[in-house]
């Protein structure tokens, strides 16, 4: 057999091509999985932010807020959200600082801080 009559790929060339293709496929699958995880984190932060904003509105329109910490649980979008609210004095005796933290089972989803005039 002469070299001019040989055609096609050798077994080594096919194995190398298959290895390169499989590495590219694995990279694409990993990227798709990371996009899915990222989307879930964005959803948690967005919905947690809505819960925190709702609590901030409630705190800002409440007739009075005593200093200290309170916590609770609320439901939004069919999911349960834990929250904690800390009301503290500031250097100005007429201003209160309110910190709100919202979390899921996975961890903190959102946080808000607002200031309001002390009632009275």
C-alpha positions as CSV (number, residue, x, y, z in Angstrom):
1,X,0.0,0.0,0.0
2,X,1.3,3.4,-0.9
3,X,0.8,6.5,1.0
4,X,-1.3,8.0,-1.8
5,X,-3.9,5.2,-1.5
6,X,-4.5,5.7,2.3
7,X,-7.6,7.8,3.1
8,X,-9.5,8.8,6.2
9,X,-8.4,9.4,9.8
10,X,-6.4,7.3,12.1
11,X,-7.8,6.0,15.3
12,X,-5.6,8.4,17.3
13,X,-7.0,11.4,15.3
14,X,-10.5,10.2,16.0
15,X,-9.9,9.8,19.7
16,X,-8.3,13.3,20.0
17,X,-11.2,14.8,18.1
18,X,-13.7,13.0,20.4
19,X,-11.8,14.3,23.5
20,X,-11.8,17.9,22.2
21,X,-15.6,17.7,21.4
22,X,-16.4,16.2,24.8
23,X,-14.4,18.9,26.7
24,X,-16.4,21.6,24.7
25,X,-19.7,19.9,25.5
26,X,-18.8,19.6,29.2
27,X,-17.9,23.3,29.3
28,X,-21.3,24.2,27.7
29,X,-23.2,22.1,30.2
30,X,-21.3,23.7,33.1
31,X,-22.2,27.1,31.7
32,X,-25.9,26.2,31.4
33,X,-25.9,25.0,35.0
34,X,-24.2,28.1,36.3
35,X,-26.8,30.3,34.4
36,X,-29.6,28.4,36.2
37,X,-28.0,28.8,39.6
38,X,-27.5,32.5,38.9
39,X,-31.1,33.0,37.9
40,X,-32.3,31.4,41.1
41,X,-30.0,33.8,43.2
42,X,-31.4,36.8,41.2
43,X,-34.9,35.7,41.9
44,X,-34.2,35.3,45.6
45,X,-32.7,38.8,45.8
46,X,-35.5,40.4,43.8
47,X,-38.3,38.8,45.8
48,X,-36.5,39.3,49.0
49,X,-36.1,43.0,48.1
50,X,-39.8,43.3,47.5
51,X,-40.5,41.8,51.0
52,X,-38.0,44.2,52.5
53,X,-39.5,47.2,50.8
54,X,-43.0,46.1,52.0
55,X,-41.7,46.0,55.5
56,X,-40.0,49.3,55.2
57,X,-43.3,50.9,54.0
58,X,-45.1,49.4,57.0
59,X,-42.4,50.7,59.4
60,X,-42.4,54.2,57.8
61,X,-46.2,54.6,58.2
62,X,-46.5,53.0,61.7
63,X,-47.7,55.5,64.3
64,X,-44.7,54.6,66.6
65,X,-42.0,52.1,66.7
66,X,-40.3,51.0,69.9
67,X,-36.6,50.4,69.9
68,X,-35.4,46.8,69.8
69,X,-35.6,43.8,67.5
70,X,-38.6,42.0,66.1
71,X,-38.9,39.2,63.6
72,X,-41.4,37.2,61.7
73,X,-42.3,35.3,58.6
74,X,-44.3,36.3,55.6
75,X,-45.3,34.7,52.3
76,X,-44.7,36.1,48.8
77,X,-44.9,34.4,45.5
78,X,-45.8,31.1,47.2
79,X,-42.6,31.1,49.2
80,X,-41.9,31.7,52.9
81,X,-39.6,34.6,53.9
82,X,-38.1,35.2,57.3
83,X,-37.4,38.8,58.3
84,X,-35.9,40.7,61.2
85,X,-36.3,44.4,62.0
86,X,-34.1,46.3,64.3
87,X,-35.1,49.8,65.5
88,X,-32.4,51.9,67.1
89,X,-31.8,55.4,68.2
90,X,-29.4,57.7,66.3
91,X,-27.3,60.6,67.4
92,X,-30.3,62.8,66.7
93,X,-32.9,62.1,69.3
94,X,-35.7,62.8,66.8
95,X,-34.5,60.2,64.2
96,X,-34.8,56.4,64.4
97,X,-32.8,54.0,62.3
98,X,-34.6,50.9,61.1
99,X,-32.7,47.9,59.6
100,X,-34.6,45.2,57.9
101,X,-33.1,41.8,56.8
102,X,-34.9,39.2,54.8
103,X,-33.7,35.6,54.4
104,X,-34.6,32.2,53.0
105,X,-33.4,28.8,54.0
106,X,-30.3,29.4,51.9
107,X,-29.3,32.6,53.6
108,X,-29.9,36.4,53.4
109,X,-31.8,37.6,50.4
110,X,-32.1,41.3,51.0
111,X,-31.4,44.1,53.5
112,X,-32.7,47.7,53.8
113,X,-32.0,50.5,56.1
114,X,-34.2,53.5,56.5
115,X,-34.5,56.5,58.8
116,X,-37.7,58.1,60.1
117,X,-38.7,60.8,62.4
118,X,-39.6,59.7,65.9
119,X,-43.3,59.9,66.5
120,X,-44.5,62.3,69.2
